Amino acid sequence: DQISHDEYQKTADWLMSQTKHRPQVAIICGSGLGMLADTLKCQDSFAYSDIPGFPQSTVQGHAGRLVFGELKGKTCVCMQGRFHMYEGHSLLKTTFPVRVFKLLGVETLIVTNAAGSLADGLQPGDIMIIKDHVNFPGLVGLNPLCGPNDDKFGPRFPAMSGCYDKNLRCQAMEIAKQLGVAGLMQEGVYAMVGGPNFETIAEARLLHRLGVDAVGMSTAPEVVVATHCGLRVFGLSLITNKVVKSYEDSDSVNHEGVLEVGRLRSHTVQQLVTELISRMEI
Ligand SMILES: Cc1cc2[nH]c(=O)nc(N)n2n1
């Protein structure tokens, strides 16, 4: 199944007819991090179900609203709730909003997600600035860019090296120091797995051996599409749990625990993203 350029344009035109906001920054809020949207000023918000072409979010902890507004003088659009491959959506659907943001004039995409940590130094409650990702589904052809290329968005064979903007990563670390939360933060490699099940111990050990620091079930397809159409990208993972890597360890992870850490740290993530946006020279 394909999505035509006109379908993206139709959604963008509908949104532009419903709000005067013309966003420069788009933010995709991960599990339990939707509160960021509530801090936008002069909000115009829309339920995904009211937006032509938008899929429906079905995951507990994801609201399902698109919120436009002002944040530190920058016009932003925030996704409260995102779409995941494990919900059964095609990757064209999970990444549909990214191309709509491009057509609205957005230049920078900020993605946040919840993830389990494989790196010994990353504890639950820590924040990982995404330095790079491993897109496992993409490596086997589950990729939103599969099919005829839409040259209006980007090239047939887009480069992905450096898709997480280095300048924004440096600024985020600087902000963390000033906020006094640098101790919670480090850069790392994020891996996307399809889910919805969490990893087996053998899978966790394999990922760790491959140099992955945190693992989640989202983000990579959105970033691939964003990079394809020339958006600058910044990503961070809120570490919700340590992935079980030992057969002696009796712990196991569950979605409730993932949401709990999201609530705990969401204020810090909010401060970080807000400050990062306020420093953006648009
Ligand atoms: C959102 C999320 C949280 C975790 N934790 C984990 O151990 N493995 C995952 N794949 N994920 N994904």
The ligand as a MOL file (V3000), in Angstrom:
LIG
                    3D

  0  0  0     0  0            999 V3000
M  V30 BEGIN CTAB
M  V30 COUNTS 12 13 0 0 0
M  V30 BEGIN ATOM
M  V30 1 C 9.1030 1.2990 25.6300 0
M  V30 2 C 10.0050 0.1520 25.9680 0
M  V30 3 C 10.4850 -0.1240 27.2250 0
M  V30 4 C 11.2400 -1.2780 27.0840 0
M  V30 5 N 11.9280 -2.0250 27.9500 0
M  V30 6 C 12.5510 -3.1530 27.4960 0
M  V30 7 O 13.1730 -3.8720 28.2830 0
M  V30 8 N 12.5330 -3.5100 26.1920 0
M  V30 9 C 11.8440 -2.7500 25.3150 0
M  V30 10 N 11.7860 -3.0950 24.0190 0
M  V30 11 N 11.1900 -1.6240 25.7650 0
M  V30 12 N 10.4380 -0.7370 25.0740 0
M  V30 END ATOM
M  V30 BEGIN BOND
M  V30 1 1 1 2
M  V30 2 1 2 3
M  V30 3 2 2 12
M  V30 4 2 3 4
M  V30 5 1 4 5
M  V30 6 1 4 11
M  V30 7 1 5 6
M  V30 8 2 6 7
M  V30 9 1 6 8
M  V30 10 2 8 9
M  V30 11 1 9 10
M  V30 12 1 9 11
M  V30 13 1 11 12
M  V30 END BOND
M  V30 END CTAB
M  END
